[in-house]
Amino acid sequence: MTIWQSQLRTRVSEWNQERRERMNSSRVLLSTTRSWLAEFLTGDEMMAWACVIDAQAPAETRNTGGEEWFWSWRREAIIRSALDMKRVRIAQLASVYDRRCCVHCEHALAPEHADLLASKREPVKRHLDVLCRFALILRGVEQRSTAETSEVLGISNYAVEG
């Protein structure tokens, strides 16, 4: 083996070790930072951990776009997992919201309010049903349109706006 090959092998080994350390720290950060999202959406700690675990595998195997992609994909995977668990209840509530009129039209959150939501999530979670929590996260935090939110949730625009 040449010196160049040895140096290359050492650098690749160091890079792999750094990557493993980043992934381990990401797992810890995910379990603390992103689990609040799962718990907020599901309203249940055990379901939340199941969402985090469910979201972990696809995010690790599909990580091809750097750190920004890594976090957005995990967040998306947690939202999808929580939605899979709560889809039936959301559909039930949607029929109620379809019959209501929205008295305000702006559902997006300003960045400072998103931080407030994260810090005051428990009282907010207690006062909102599951459909409202999903709409708040998708419309307010994720800044998705009403049409996109209704498509993701599988409900009407009226139910999202309600």
HELIX and SHEET records of a PDB file:
HELIX    1   1 ILE A    3  LEU A   29  1                                  27    
HELIX    2   2 LEU A   30  ARG A   34  3                                   5    
HELIX    3   3 SER A   35  THR A   42  1                                   8    
HELIX    4   4 GLU A   45  THR A   61  1                                  17    
HELIX    5   5 GLY A   66  ASP A   98  1                                  33    
HELIX    6   6 PRO A  111  SER A  119  1                                   9    
HELIX    7   7 ARG A  121  HIS A  127  1                                   7    
HELIX    8   8 VAL A  130  ALA A  135  1                                   6    
HELIX    9   9 LEU A  136  VAL A  141  3                                   6    
HELIX   10  10 THR A  146  LEU A  153  1                                   8    
HELIX   11  11 ASN A  157  GLU A  161  1                                   5    
END                                                                             
